[in-house]
Amino acid sequence: ALQVGLAGAKSLAYAAGVPLYGVHHLAGHVAADTLEHGPLPTPCVVLIVSGGHTSLLYVRDLVREPILHLGDTLDDAAGECFDKVARVMGLSYPGGPAIDRAARDGDPRAVDFPRPLTRPGDDPYAFSFSGLKTAAARWVEKHRAQGVDLPVADGAAALQ
């Protein structure tokens, strides 16, 4: 699929008589924000949270200098975690906004979900969401197995 996309981009650039520039797709995420919000303050730290990526980046100059990768997710991305937890809670897709809306009426202290990577030896810039996703899914399953109402707002608030 990547090669097909590249071939298509080369063809379009050739047909239009314009140059084709390769851009790392995470840099593309960062650059896309400038379309709506204007130039980034430099230097800055950027957190990209999507369905497929959770990355912490240090940006000195988006155009002239390479972006420094500070940390990434070690397993599931935050967006994947939120999408899957929202689905098991019966919320809409995409999960991030749905969980955010549900969390507004919840108590974040009502559910004690695990906080990953809190030990002294853990990478301070890494992310891990698989344990949180699993804990939230088990919490939902436990409530359903007991036949009690699922306090979605509290679960959503604790997840955030």
C-alpha positions in Angstrom: 0.0 0.0 0.0 2.8 2.4 0.8 4.5 1.8 -2.6 1.2 2.3 -4.4 0.7 5.6 -2.6 4.3 6.7 -3.4 3.8 5.8 -7.0 0.6 7.8 -7.1 2.2 10.8 -5.5 5.1 10.7 -8.0 2.6 10.5 -10.9 0.6 13.4 -9.6 3.7 15.6 -9.0 5.0 14.8 -12.5 1.7 15.5 -14.2 1.4 18.8 -12.3 5.0 19.8 -12.9 5.7 20.3 -9.2 8.3 18.8 -7.0 7.5 16.0 -4.6 8.8 16.2 -1.0 9.0 13.3 1.3 7.7 14.1 4.8 7.7 11.8 7.8 4.1 11.2 8.6 4.4 12.3 12.2 5.9 15.5 11.0 2.9 15.8 8.8 0.6 15.5 11.9 2.6 18.4 13.5 2.5 20.5 10.4 -1.2 19.9 9.9 -1.9 21.7 13.2 -0.2 24.9 11.8 -2.9 25.1 9.2 -5.5 25.8 11.8 -3.5 27.4 14.6 -0.6 29.2 12.8 3.1 28.7 13.4 4.3 26.7 16.3 6.2 28.4 19.1 9.8 27.2 18.8 11.1 25.3 20.4 8.2 23.3 21.6 7.1 19.8 22.8 4.4 18.2 20.8 2.2 15.3 22.0 0.6 13.4 19.1 -2.3 11.2 20.3 -4.2 9.3 17.6 -5.6 5.9 16.9 -2.3 4.5 15.8 0.3 6.7 17.5 1.1 8.2 20.8 4.4 10.1 20.5 6.1 12.9 22.4 8.3 15.1 20.1 10.7 18.0 20.6 10.4 20.5 17.7 13.1 23.1 17.3 12.1 24.3 13.8 9.5 22.3 11.9 11.1 23.2 8.5 14.8 23.4 9.1 15.7 20.9 11.8 14.8 17.3 12.4 12.2 16.5 14.9 13.6 14.8 18.0 11.6 11.7 19.1 11.4 11.8 22.9 9.1 8.8 23.5 6.4 6.6 22.0 3.9 4.1 23.1 5.4 0.7 24.0 2.2 -1.2 23.0 -1.3 0.2 22.3 -1.7 3.8 21.3 -4.0 6.1 23.4 -6.5 6.4 20.6 -6.8 2.6 20.3 -7.3 2.2 24.0 -10.0 4.9 24.1 -11.8 3.5 21.0 -11.9 -0.1 22.4 -12.9 1.0 25.9 -15.6 3.2 24.5 -16.9 0.3 22.4 -17.2 -2.1 25.4 -18.8 0.7 27.4 -21.4 1.1 24.7 -20.2 4.6 23.6 -19.9 5.9 20.1 -16.9 6.1 17.8 -14.4 7.7 17.9 -13.9 6.8 21.5 -11.9 9.8 22.6 -14.6 12.4 22.2 -17.3 10.0 23.5 -15.3 9.2 26.6 -14.6 12.9 27.2 -18.4 13.7 27.0 -19.3 10.8 29.3 -16.5 11.8 31.8 -17.9 15.3 32.4 -20.5 13.8 34.8 -18.2 11.3 36.4 -15.9 11.0 39.4 -12.3 10.3 38.4 -11.6 8.8 41.8 -14.5 6.3 41.6 -12.5 3.7 39.8 -8.9 2.8 40.5 -7.5 2.0 37.1 -3.7 1.2 36.9 -1.3 4.0 36.1 1.4 2.5 33.9 5.1 3.2 33.8 5.4 4.8 37.3 8.4 2.8 38.6 11.7 4.6 39.0 13.4 2.6 36.2 10.7 3.2 33.6 11.4 5.4 30.6 10.0 8.8 31.6 8.9 9.6 28.0 7.3 6.2 27.1 3.6 5.4 27.1 1.7 2.2 27.7 -2.0 1.8 27.3 -2.5 -2.0 27.0 -2.9 -2.5 30.8 -5.3 0.3 31.1 -7.4 -1.0 28.2 -7.5 -4.5 29.7 -8.3 -3.2 33.2 -11.2 -1.0 31.9 -12.6 -3.9 29.8 -12.5 -6.2 32.9 -14.2 -3.6 34.9 -17.0 -3.4 32.4 -17.2 -7.3 32.2 -17.4 -7.5 36.0 -20.3 -5.1 36.2 -22.2 -6.9 33.5 -21.5 -10.3 35.1 -22.9 -9.0 38.4 -25.9 -7.6 36.6 -25.5 -4.2 38.0 -25.7 -0.9 36.1 -22.4 0.3 34.6 -21.4 3.7 36.0 -20.1 4.8 32.6 -19.5 8.4 33.6 -17.3 7.3 36.5 -15.4 4.8 34.4 -14.8 7.3 31.6 -13.6 10.0 34.1 -11.2 7.5 35.7 -9.9 6.4 32.3 -8.9 9.9 31.4 
